[in-house]
Amino acid sequence: MNVSNFRGLYGYAKADTPIYIIDPESVPVHDSRIKHIEEPATTGMQTFLKMLKERE
């Protein structure tokens, strides 16, 4: 399932905004702001929430 093509969207984020991609497939990204969670959405969202809580 392809929810949204991030390539067009992340360019609108501020330079200091972290960006998270949840996708079990390999995603070629070359931007230090992007964190790739290589999991399906069912477990990737749990991982993402845990990462957010650790940032607090």
DACOR-V714737 format. One line per field, one symbol per residue. phi: phi as a letter, one per 20 degrees, with the letter a starting at -180 (. if undefined). psi: psi as a letter, one per 20 degrees, with the letter a starting at -180 (. if undefined). burial: b if it has 9 or more other C-alpha atoms within 8 Angstrom, else e. Layout:
BEGIN
phi = ???
psi = ???
burial = ???
END
This chain:
BEGIN
phi = .debefgeeffefffeefcdddafefcfccbffedeeebfgfefffffffffffff
psi = pogqohhhhiiiqqhjpqpppopiqpooqlpihppoomqrhghhhggghggghhi.
burial = eeeeeeeeeeeeeeeeeeebebbeeeeeeeeeebbbbbbbeeebbebbeeeeeeee
END
